[in-house]
Amino acid sequence: MDFNYSQEQYLMQDSALALFREIGGPPAARRAYAEGAGVARTLLPRLAEQGLLGGPLSGDFGGSELSVLDFALVFEAAGRTLLPFPLAETFVAGTVLNALASDGQKHRHLENINAGQTLASVAWGATDKGVGFTGVEALTEGGVMRLYGRRTGVPFADAADLLLVPVESKTGGGRLVALVNPHRDGMAIRRLESLDGSAPLSVVDFQGYELADDDQIWDGEPTWTLSVNIGRVAYAQEALGVAEQVFAETVEYVKVREQFGFPVGRFQAVKHTAADDFLLVESARVANRYAALMATEASVDAPLHIMMAKAYSGDMARRVTSDAIQLHGGIGYTWDADVHLFFKRAWRLASQLGTPVALREEMAARVIDARRHAG
């Protein structure tokens, strides 16, 4: 079986990369550090113009009906350019709404997402336990469903127009995914001081937010599982892009940085570090490609391969970006150098939607349970 991407997928990556380099890169990332999530809104028109917001949407809503595998290289391009935009969350929201929402919900949201009029995000949760349905509860009061609780680590929440939120219903109905308007009464958003300022995170408090019937997607468990799986594939690909870019820049730098009258790239220790990092990057590329394929085919084993790719890519990106700082020498520790921006993006991507340690624990539990049931 050929696991390589198609020519069309590579062409789409080239097109996206050219745009992201124009509107993103370290300059845009630095603006996000200074100005916050609002920078993402300034990118909406250009992303919409190139059709990157409606990737998973059906043609009825102006989309391209792209799969996770089709879009994987675009996520990689976003990592390479430190794009300060919730591209993964936009793709997740589009996929979930396109596949599971009612006709009314689709008409209210999908055309606006595709046109760049709605900025969508997902309330992932900041901790490993928070990735599930813990945090927000729904209570029915006087015939009205209201939300109470908190989700933390929500990307670009203070600039978003639409949030997908996992909710536990305590008054019947089970679990659902709520379509929340962050600008309505009954909720409060507080910006967090996080490591990666180019992708601002917030705490979202629900204080009796009134949730209309047509803002509810039931069968919440499979809906949220789909969201998390796609998000993990996207984050793994972004982490690959981050490491790929900083590795390429570091290799060029050690060719010109001199010590003792020679480029440091000639020293054996530097060569060994670069060789190790290259192997890590290429191994992550294979793992990610297979995870995207499994997600697209909705394989029963997809969650396991997705967790494996996310865990490996997270560790890989942290290692490669840490080595890049070391190989840059003293300048690598300064604000003026761009390498720290990649380092911080790598650590955020590794920590969200499950740390590498937590994902490996879950993988082990799944394998052990499967063997126990088989026996």
Secondary structure, DSSP 4 states (H G I P E B T S, - for coil): ---SPPHHHHHHHHHHHHHHHHH-HHHHHHHHHHHTTHHHHHHHHHHHHTT-SSTTS-GGGT-----HHHHHHHHHHHHHTT--S-HHHHHHHHHHHHHHS-HHHHHHHHHHHHTTS--EEE---SSTGGGTT-SEEEEEETTEEEEEEEEEEEETGGG-SEEEEEEEETTSS-EEEEEE-TTSSSEEEEE---S-TTS-EEEEEEEEEEE-GGGEE--HHHHHHHHHHHHHHHHHHHHHHHHHHHHHHHHHHHTT-EETTEEGGGSHHHHHHHHHHHHHHHHHHHHHHHHHHHHHTT-TTHHHHHHHHHHHHHHHHHHHHHHHHHHHGGGGGSSSSSHHHHHHHHHHHHHTTS-HHHHHHHHHHHHHHHHHHH-
